[in-house]
């Protein structure tokens, strides 16, 4: 792992961030969001959406992280659904579940909105159930052998991290997910290229690493580590209180993790490199080396966001 390439001293950090979708990349700036999806015939479909300005409260430290976390859940699901729709219209058959078909029959034009928020709720329930509640229930077994609350919380935190890493490692072996992770790598390369002040071309992007200090994967690792440290201060009360406290502290942990991620994206200090290392290791699972067409797709979204930010809004109306 070459830190000098990941934490570039000559880089000019940007607030633009992205997300890999099905056969494409979404890039998000302060005023718009652009999603590019490559169809089977090689054509790139580009969609640009305006973003409403944030209020003063949503810009406050920690609170902005809570807002960004919630927004990312909805936006991420929405862009994934959009990329699937583009490919389906292009002739790529994606089998719908009986539940999806039933909802479409019952709700008609409102089905997409319902399925969007339903998917977010299910994702939250799954994530909280598996990675928040299950570890504290499982570690409850060890309370029979030790009353050391710090040790019990340490077991819980480590188990949570191990479960998440194993989950990512397993899904990364799926062919469709591997394609998404390649687009994830393309997103990072294009951001590196832009932050380095180079022309946004495929050739200029290729030498850059697929790892980036300001990544959602690193954010998740910060969440896991901060939760381990914070929960260690809460003792080891009964199971119901533990579960309740874990749920109540999720927004605060997300807010703190976001601030840490912002700092990591702006600094190249030794301390930042050390605290970023676990997230970068995890990124080695969630990013793969992209091909030229995938980088081109990522650049399509990035250029659209930059064009919009430079006052060329009329191009996308």
C-alpha positions, 0 to 999 in steps of 0.5 A, spaced: 500 500 500 503 506 497 500 512 502 504 517 498 499 515 492 493 515 496 494 521 501 497 526 495 500 532 498 499 536 492 492 534 491 486 539 492 481 535 496 474 536 493 467 535 496 465 531 490 463 524 492 460 518 489 457 511 489 458 505 484 451 502 481 449 497 477 454 498 470 455 505 472 457 511 477 453 516 481 457 522 482 454 528 487 456 535 488 453 540 492 448 542 487 447 536 483 448 529 482 449 525 476 449 518 474 452 514 468 450 507 466 453 504 461 448 500 456 450 493 453 451 496 446 456 501 449 452 507 450 452 511 456 446 514 459 447 520 463 442 523 468 443 529 472 438 531 478 439 538 482 440 538 489 436 542 494 441 547 498 442 545 505 439 549 511 444 552 516 442 546 521 444 541 516 451 544 515 453 544 523 459 539 525 456 532 527 449 534 525 451 534 517 454 527 518 447 524 521 444 528 515 449 525 510 448 518 512 440 518 512 441 522 505 446 517 502 441 511 504 435 514 500 440 516 494 444 510 494 438 506 493 434 510 488 440 510 484 441 503 484 434 502 482 435 507 476 441 503 474 437 497 474 431 501 470 436 503 465 439 496 463 432 493 463 429 498 458 436 496 454 434 489 454 438 486 460 432 482 464 432 483 471 427 478 474 422 481 479 420 478 485 413 476 486 412 482 492 415 487 487 410 485 481 404 485 487 406 492 489 406 495 482 399 492 480 396 495 487 400 502 487 401 503 479 405 509 478 406 510 486 410 503 486 417 506 485 416 510 491 414 505 495 419 500 493 424 505 494 423 507 501 421 500 503 428 497 501 431 503 505 427 500 511 429 493 510 436 495 509 436 498 515 433 493 519 437 488 516 444 492 518 442 494 525 439 486 526 445 483 524 451 488 525 448 492 531 443 487 535 446 480 534 453 481 536 451 484 543 446 478 544 452 473 542 457 476 546 452 476 552 454 468 553 461 471 555 458 474 561 458 468 564 465 467 564 468 474 566 465 481 569 470 485 566 465 490 562 471 493 558 473 486 555 465 484 554 465 490 550 471 489 546 469 482 544 462 485 542 466 490 538 471 485 535 465 480 533 462 486 529 468 488 525 469 481 524 462 479 521 462 485 517 469 484 514 467 476 512 460 479 509 464 484 505 469 478 503 463 473 501 459 478 497 465 480 493 466 473 490 459 474 487 460 476 479 455 482 479 458 485 486 465 484 483 463 489 477 460 494 482 466 494 486 470 495 479 466 501 478 467 503 485 475 503 483 473 507 477 470 512 481 476 513 486 481 513 480 477 519 477 476 523 483 484 522 484 485 525 477 481 531 479 484 532 485 491 532 482 489 537 477 490 533 471 485 533 465 480 528 466 482 523 461 482 515 462 489 515 461 490 520 466 486 516 471 489 509 470 495 510 474 492 512 480 490 507 486 483 504 487 483 506 494 481 513 497 481 516 504 474 519 503 470 513 502 464 510 504 467 503 506 472 507 510 466 511 513 463 504 515 470 502 518 470 508 522 463 507 525 465 500 527 471 502 531 468 508 534 462 504 536 467 499 539 470 505 543 464 509 545 460 502 547 466 501 552 464 507 556 457 504 557 458 498 562 455 492 561 447 493 563 442 488 561 441 486 554 435 490 553 438 496 555 444 495 551 440 494 545 437 500 546 443 504 548 446 501 541 440 504 537 440 511 540 447 512 539 447 510 532 446 517 529 451 520 534 456 515 531 455 516 524 456 524 525 462 523 529 465 518 523 463 523 518 467 528 521 473 523 522 472 522 514 472 529 512 479 530 516 482 524 513 480 526 506 483 533 507 490 531 511 496 527 509 499 527 516 502 520 519 496 520 524 491 520 519 494 515 515 494 510 521 487 511 523 485 510 516 489 504 515 483 499 517 478 502 512 483 502 507 484 495 508 477 494 507 477 498 501 481 492 498 475 488 498 470 493 496 474 496 490 477 492 484 481 495 478 477 497 473 477 497 465 477 503 461 470 503 459 468 503 467 473 509 468 470 513 462 463 512 465 465 514 472 468 520 468 462 522 465 458 523 471 464 527 474 464 531 468 457 532 468 457 535 476 463 539 474 459 542 468 453 544 472 457 547 478 461 551 473 454 554 471 452 550 465 445 548 468 442 549 462 445 543 459 441 539 464 434 542 464 
